Structure formats: C-alpha cells, structure tokens
C-alpha cells in the first residue's frame, strides 16, 4: 500500500509539473483512495490546481508528516533558504511596543521553538503546541518552554478550555506564527483562541495573502503552493470574533520566499480589554 501510494503521488507530481492537469488529478484522487488520512496532501494539490474544492484546512496527517520530515533541517530551510523571519519581527514589535512581562504565553504551532526563543524573556511561563512530534522534540532541546504538547491547534484549544484547574489557566499572550497558512476557514481556530484568552490578553499572528483578497467580501483562498491565504478584513473580523477588538498592528510583510519569489502576508497584533 505504501509503495502504491508513493508511486501514485510521484507520478501525479510529474504530470502536474508538466501541465498535464487531468492526469495529475486522476492520480491525486488515487492517492486519496489509498490513504484516507491524506498524508501526502493530495486534497491540497487538487484544490491548488483548481481540480477540486478547497478543504477548510490542511489534513492533520499531511501537516504532521510534512513537518516531521523537515524537522531535522527545519531552521536552516526556513530562516535560510526561505528567508522566514516572522518570529523575529513579532518579537521586535512586542519589544518596542508591548514588552510585558506576560504571565502565560501560548505558542500555537511552535515548531522548533523559534518564537519561544525570541519571546521567553518576556514571559513568566510559556506553553508550546505543535502537531509534529519531531518538531516538539526540537523545541524541547531549546528549553524555551515550560510545557510542550503534541496536538493539533484547535483540538488543543478545545481541550484546554474544558480544564478547570490552575494548570489550564488562560493565556495573556497567544502567538501563532505560520499557523494560519494551514487553515482556510478560521472560525474554529479563533473560537478556541477566544475561549483561552485572559481578559487583558494580546494576540500575535501572521498570515499569507493573495491579490484579490483585499475586498471586504473576500475571506480566504488556497495558494498555488498548497497553503491558505487570508484577506485583511477577514482577519480583523476573526480578531473581533475572539474578543480582540483592538487591532494594534496590521502591517504587510514578506512572510517567506517560495521558489525565489516573495510571499506577501500580514503581521497582526490585537488586544483584548486594552
């Protein structure tokens, strides 16, 4: 089964790169038939080619597999080849404008701990969450978190909100850098954020965007690189939905590079009860 899946996926990629969309779509659907969890992200590939409707989020198994595979060289790839510097940009904005100290930070999609490393001096207690066990192992090596969990973001937030002990206290700084590109519809994520935010919390996150998503009616779309892009009006609406009515910072940034081209996005900081 694994060999058949790999063969179908590799053949689909070859057809896609050659512009043979029908053949590629047929083989990606074969991948989905062989692996209902969609570890290779066939649903995202189909949607990005326009051969299927975009899912509301990237499949959990795909995201976990993707980041597990890249964990060993993740920092070199992301900050080097892809020019990713969002945690550094977020930390600089906070240092200049709202340095805390914060009682409890939650780093959603913590990866190898880049944001935790940048923000640890501002926080008395830091919790990191990532869907990839390999990423969490790398974050643990950095010793930037007081607690680490392997979990999908919305599932973690749902479980945490149900806790009624001191361990499950709300957070006054919630960070989500490079998380939104793996969610299309953001309502479940922001509902979870709102349920776990302290009355005076601050939310910091990044998002990718695309031309055409700057209209008030535009919410989100899948990108040619199998991630999700979001419009600024939708991002503001999600902040308000979670109780973060005060947008302190919403600025265009280059999120990363992809095949040598800059990927446009936003760095957003929103406050609750401030």
C-alpha positions as CSV (number, residue, x, y, z in Angstrom):
1,X,0.0,0.0,0.0
2,X,2.8,2.4,0.9
3,X,4.6,1.7,-2.3
4,X,1.5,2.1,-4.4
5,X,0.8,5.5,-2.7
6,X,4.3,6.7,-3.2
7,X,4.2,5.7,-6.9
8,X,0.9,7.3,-7.5
9,X,2.0,10.5,-5.8
10,X,5.3,10.8,-7.6
11,X,3.6,10.2,-10.9
12,X,1.0,12.8,-10.1
13,X,3.7,15.3,-9.3
14,X,5.4,14.7,-12.6
15,X,2.1,15.2,-14.5
16,X,1.3,18.4,-12.6
17,X,4.8,19.9,-13.2
18,X,4.4,19.0,-16.9
19,X,1.0,20.8,-17.0
20,X,-1.0,17.6,-17.5
21,X,-3.7,18.5,-15.0
22,X,-6.2,15.8,-15.8
23,X,-3.7,13.0,-15.4
24,X,-2.3,14.6,-12.3
25,X,-5.8,15.0,-10.8
26,X,-6.7,11.3,-11.5
27,X,-3.6,10.2,-9.7
28,X,-4.1,12.5,-6.7
29,X,-7.6,11.1,-6.4
30,X,-5.9,7.6,-6.4
31,X,-3.7,8.8,-3.6
32,X,-6.8,9.8,-1.6
33,X,-8.4,6.4,-2.3
34,X,-5.2,4.7,-1.0
35,X,-4.8,6.9,2.1
36,X,-7.9,8.4,3.6
37,X,-5.8,10.4,6.1
38,X,-4.1,12.1,3.1
39,X,-0.6,12.2,4.5
40,X,0.7,13.4,1.1
41,X,-1.7,16.3,0.9
42,X,-3.4,15.2,-2.3
43,X,-6.6,17.2,-1.4
44,X,-4.5,20.4,-1.2
45,X,-2.8,19.6,-4.5
46,X,-6.2,19.1,-6.2
47,X,-7.5,22.3,-4.9
48,X,-4.5,24.4,-5.8
49,X,-4.8,23.1,-9.4
50,X,-8.5,24.0,-9.5
51,X,-9.5,20.4,-9.8
52,X,-11.4,20.2,-6.5
53,X,-12.9,22.4,-3.9
54,X,-10.5,23.6,-1.2
55,X,-10.8,21.8,2.2
56,X,-11.5,24.0,5.2
57,X,-8.0,23.2,6.5
58,X,-5.0,21.1,5.5
59,X,-5.3,17.5,6.6
60,X,-3.8,16.9,10.0
61,X,-1.9,13.8,8.9
62,X,-0.4,15.8,6.0
63,X,0.8,18.7,8.2
64,X,2.3,16.3,10.8
65,X,4.1,14.3,8.1
66,X,5.3,17.4,6.3
67,X,6.9,18.9,9.4
68,X,8.2,15.6,10.8
69,X,10.1,15.1,7.5
70,X,11.7,18.6,7.7
71,X,12.3,18.8,11.5
72,X,16.0,18.0,11.3
73,X,16.9,20.8,8.9
74,X,13.8,23.0,9.5
75,X,15.5,26.1,10.9
76,X,18.1,26.1,8.1
77,X,15.5,25.7,5.5
78,X,13.0,28.2,6.9
79,X,15.3,31.0,8.0
80,X,17.9,30.4,5.4
81,X,16.5,29.3,2.0
82,X,13.0,30.6,2.6
83,X,14.0,33.8,4.4
84,X,11.4,33.3,7.2
85,X,11.8,35.9,10.0
86,X,8.2,36.3,11.3
87,X,9.1,35.3,14.9
88,X,11.8,37.8,15.0
89,X,9.5,40.5,13.5
90,X,6.8,39.7,16.1
91,X,9.4,39.8,19.0
92,X,10.7,43.1,17.8
93,X,7.2,44.7,17.6
94,X,6.4,43.5,21.1
95,X,9.8,44.6,22.5
96,X,9.2,48.1,21.0
97,X,5.5,48.5,21.9
98,X,4.3,45.9,24.4
99,X,7.2,44.1,26.2
100,X,5.1,42.8,29.0
101,X,6.0,41.0,31.2
102,X,3.4,38.4,30.3
103,X,2.2,35.9,32.8
104,X,1.4,33.0,30.5
105,X,2.3,32.6,26.8
106,X,0.8,30.1,24.4
107,X,2.8,29.4,21.2
108,X,0.5,27.7,18.8
109,X,2.3,25.8,16.1
110,X,5.5,26.3,18.0
111,X,7.6,24.2,15.5
112,X,11.2,24.1,16.7
113,X,10.7,26.9,19.1
114,X,11.8,30.0,17.2
115,X,9.1,32.2,18.6
116,X,9.6,30.8,22.1
117,X,13.3,31.5,21.9
118,X,12.6,35.1,20.8
119,X,9.9,35.7,23.5
120,X,11.0,33.7,26.5
121,X,12.4,36.7,28.3
122,X,9.0,38.5,28.2
123,X,7.1,35.6,29.7
124,X,7.0,34.1,33.2
125,X,5.6,30.8,31.8
126,X,5.5,29.6,28.2
127,X,3.5,26.7,26.6
128,X,4.2,25.4,23.2
129,X,2.0,23.2,21.0
130,X,2.7,21.6,17.7
131,X,1.1,18.8,15.6
132,X,4.5,17.3,14.7
133,X,6.2,15.2,17.4
134,X,9.6,15.7,15.7
135,X,9.2,19.5,15.9
136,X,8.2,19.3,19.6
137,X,11.4,17.3,20.2
138,X,13.4,20.0,18.6
139,X,11.6,22.7,20.6
140,X,12.3,20.8,23.8
141,X,16.0,20.9,23.1
142,X,15.8,24.7,23.1
143,X,14.5,24.8,26.6
144,X,12.3,27.9,25.8
145,X,9.1,26.4,27.1
146,X,7.8,25.4,30.5
147,X,5.3,22.9,28.9
148,X,5.1,21.3,25.5
149,X,2.3,19.4,23.9
150,X,1.9,17.4,20.7
151,X,-1.5,18.3,19.5
152,X,-3.5,19.9,16.7
153,X,-4.2,23.5,17.5
154,X,-8.0,23.6,17.5
155,X,-8.1,20.3,19.4
156,X,-5.7,21.6,22.0
157,X,-7.6,24.8,22.5
158,X,-10.9,22.9,22.9
159,X,-9.4,20.5,25.5
160,X,-7.6,23.3,27.3
161,X,-10.8,25.4,27.7
162,X,-12.5,22.4,29.3
163,X,-9.9,22.2,32.1
164,X,-10.9,23.8,35.3
165,X,-7.7,23.6,37.4
166,X,-4.9,26.1,37.7
167,X,-2.8,24.2,35.1
168,X,-5.4,25.1,32.5
169,X,-5.4,28.9,33.2
170,X,-6.0,31.3,30.3
171,X,-3.1,32.9,28.5
172,X,-2.3,36.6,28.3
173,X,-0.1,36.3,25.2
174,X,-1.1,34.0,22.3
175,X,1.3,33.6,19.4
176,X,0.6,31.9,16.1
177,X,3.3,32.4,13.5
178,X,3.0,30.4,10.3
179,X,-0.2,28.6,11.6
180,X,-2.9,30.3,9.6
181,X,-1.5,29.1,6.2
182,X,-2.7,25.6,7.1
183,X,-6.2,26.7,7.9
184,X,-8.7,28.1,5.4
185,X,-11.8,28.8,7.5
186,X,-10.5,30.4,10.7
187,X,-13.6,30.4,12.8
188,X,-12.8,27.2,14.8
189,X,-9.3,28.4,15.5
190,X,-10.3,31.9,16.7
191,X,-13.1,30.5,18.7
192,X,-10.6,28.4,20.5
193,X,-8.2,31.3,21.0
194,X,-11.1,33.4,22.4
195,X,-12.0,30.7,24.9
196,X,-8.5,30.5,26.3
197,X,-7.5,34.2,26.3
198,X,-7.3,36.2,29.5
199,X,-9.3,39.4,29.9
200,X,-6.2,41.5,29.1
201,X,-4.7,39.2,26.5
202,X,-2.7,40.1,23.4
203,X,-2.8,38.0,20.2
204,X,0.1,38.0,17.7
205,X,-0.1,36.1,14.4
206,X,1.0,36.0,10.8
207,X,-1.0,35.2,7.6
208,X,-0.3,34.9,3.9
209,X,-2.4,36.8,1.4
210,X,-3.1,36.9,-2.3
211,X,-4.2,39.7,-4.7
212,X,-8.0,39.9,-4.7
213,X,-8.4,39.1,-1.0
214,X,-8.3,42.8,-0.1
215,X,-12.0,43.2,-0.7
216,X,-14.3,43.2,2.3
217,X,-16.2,40.2,1.0
218,X,-13.1,38.1,0.4
219,X,-12.1,35.7,3.1
220,X,-9.6,33.1,2.2
221,X,-8.3,31.1,-0.8
222,X,-5.8,28.3,-1.4
223,X,-2.5,29.4,-2.8
224,X,-0.5,27.8,-5.7
225,X,1.9,26.5,-3.0
226,X,-0.8,24.4,-1.3
227,X,-1.3,26.7,1.7
228,X,-4.1,29.1,2.6
229,X,-4.2,32.9,2.2
230,X,-6.5,35.3,4.0
231,X,-7.8,38.8,3.4
232,X,-7.2,41.6,5.9
233,X,-10.9,42.3,6.5
234,X,-11.5,38.6,7.4
235,X,-8.5,38.6,9.8
236,X,-9.9,41.7,11.5
237,X,-13.3,40.0,11.7
238,X,-11.8,36.9,13.3
239,X,-10.0,39.0,15.9
240,X,-13.3,40.7,16.8
241,X,-15.0,37.2,16.9
242,X,-12.4,36.1,19.5
243,X,-12.8,39.3,21.6
244,X,-9.7,41.1,20.3
245,X,-11.4,44.2,19.2
246,X,-8.4,46.5,19.3
247,X,-6.1,46.0,16.3
248,X,-2.8,47.4,17.4
249,X,-0.8,46.4,14.3
250,X,-1.8,45.1,10.9
251,X,1.1,45.5,8.5
252,X,2.1,44.0,5.2
253,X,5.2,41.8,5.4
254,X,7.0,39.3,3.3
255,X,6.3,36.1,5.1
256,X,8.8,33.9,3.3
257,X,10.2,33.2,-0.2
258,X,8.9,30.4,-2.4
259,X,11.0,29.4,-5.5
260,X,12.8,32.7,-5.2
261,X,9.7,34.9,-5.1
262,X,8.4,36.8,-2.0
263,X,5.2,35.6,-0.4
264,X,3.1,38.5,0.8
265,X,1.3,38.5,4.1
266,X,0.5,40.3,7.3
267,X,1.8,40.6,10.8
268,X,-1.2,41.2,13.1
269,X,-1.2,42.2,16.8
270,X,-4.6,42.5,18.5
271,X,-5.5,43.2,22.1
272,X,-8.4,42.3,24.4
273,X,-9.5,44.7,27.2
274,X,-6.9,47.3,26.4
